[in-house]
Amino acid sequence: MSDAHIIKLSECAYDDFNTYLIWYEDEQGRNRVFTQDNKIVSFYSEESAKEKLAELGLNYNGTEMFDIERLDFWCANGMPLQVRLNFSDEIDCEFLLDFWNLFDDIFYSLGAVFEPEPTTLSRECYDKLFFGTDIEAIDQKGEAPVFTEEELGVIRALMKHGVDFLTRNSRVI
């Protein structure tokens, strides 16, 4: 029996509406989300997602929070404050990298590719985000990576692409 996580997507802070995805490793060792009829299945409650896990023979291994409202707000207006740590100049690399990897898994789950033709710039952005998640282990000086406006634009475009794909290709049960 494989382990699975439930992904809690914060949809709207105002009415406390959340949806939940099932995220697990498939037979090939790739992470994916649960799909049905070529749609990403999300659930209205964590309990209903856990029930589906049991039906699928997957072990519940915790719930991970992904603040998609925060990401969507940044994608829509580009205000850098939305992706900064504690109102500093430092980009929240872990937040963005987690979504980048989740979107890659979501696209894979539907037989699509998140970034069909990665550019040198987009690969550099991914690497910066990756290294920025553990600054002290990577950079002896302990300095966070600095992103140019062009790099932030690439990341924002990819995140918007991921949010749009998720919105178009999911159904809530």
N, C-alpha and C positions, 0 to 999 in steps of 0.2 A: 504494500500500500504506500503510495507516494504522499509526500507532504505538500500542502498547499497553503497559501496565504490569502486572506481576503483584503482587497484594496478598497479603502473607504475614500470615495471621491467627494470632497466637500463641494457641493453645488452652489449653495446660497446661504450665507450666514444669516440673512434676514429672517428666513422662515425655517431655518435648521433642516433643510432638505439635503439629504445625502443619498448617494447610490453606492452600491458595493459590487465589485468585480471579484471573480475567482481567478487567482493567479497561481499557476503550477508548472512543474517541469514535465514535458512530454517524453515519450519513449526515446526520442533522439537526443535528449538532454537539453532541449531548448525551453526557455520560459515562454509561456503563452497564457492567454486568458481564455476562459470558457466561452465558447461560441455555440450557436445553434441556428440552423437554417441560414448560414452565412451572415450572421449578425453577432456582434458582441453582446452577451447577455449580462445585464446589470440587474441588481435586486434592490427593492425598496428598503429592505431591512437586513441587518447583519444576520439575524436569526434565519431568514429564508435562504441566505447564501450558505450558512452552515448546514442547513437541511440538504441543500443541493450537493454540498461537499460529501455528506454521508451517502447520498444516493450514488455519487460517482466513485465511491470507495476511496476518497482522499482524506488524509489526516489534516485536521485544522492545526495550523502552526502559527497562529497569531494574525492580527489585523494591522495593516500599515496605512497610515493616513497620507493622502496626496491632496494638497489644497489646490484643486483645479480652478477654483474661483480666483485665487491670487494669480495663478498663471494666466488665465484668460483675461483678467484685467490688464496685466502687463502686455499681453499680446495686442489687446485692443488699443491701448493708449501709449505704450512705450515708455511710461514713466519709470525711470531707473530705480526709484525708491522701492518699487514692488519686488525687486529681485536683489536688494541689498540686505546685508546682515545688520540688524540693529541700527538702522539709519546711518550706517557708516558708508564709506566708499567701496567697501569690499563686497563683491558679488557673491550671492549664496550659491556657490558651485554645486553643493550637494543637492539642493532643491531642483536646480535645472538639470543636472545629470540624472537624477532619479526619474524625472519626467522623460528625458531623452531615451533612457533605457526602457521605460514602461511603454512609450509609444512604439519603439522598435518591436517589443514583444506583442503589442496589440496588432500592428500591421502584419507581423509574421503569422499571428493566429488566423488571419483572414487570407493568407496566401499573398500578401502584398509586401512591398518593401518601403520602409519609412523614408529612406534617402536613396533612391534608385541610382543616382550618379553623384556620389560624394565629391565635393571639390576639395582642393588642397586647403582652402580657408575653413571649410566646415570640419575637416579632420583636425585642423589645428585648434578650432574652437572646442571640439570634443576633448582633445588632449588637455587643453587648459582647464576645462571643467573637471576632468578626472584628477589632474594633479592638484587642483585647488581643493579637493575634498580631504586631502591629508597633507597640508602644506608643510608641516614640520618634518614629515618623513621624506618628502621629495626635495624640498628647498631648505638647505642648511640654515639659511638666514631667517626662515619662518615667514617669508613674505608671500602674500596672496598674489595670484596672477592678476594682471591688469588687462582689461579688455578694451579694445578700440570701439568706437561707435559702429564701424563696419562689422566687427565680430558680433557685437550685441544685436545688430540687425539680422545677421545670418541666424543666430540662435533664436531670435524672436520669430523669424519667418518659419523656421522648422517647428517651433513649439505651436505656432498658430496652425500649421499644417496638421500636426498631431491632434490638437483640440478639435479642429474641423472634421477630421477623419473619424474620430471617436464619436462625435455628435451625429454625423451622417450614418454611421454603421453600427449603432447600438440600439437596443430596445430594452426597456425596463419591464421586468415581470415581478 
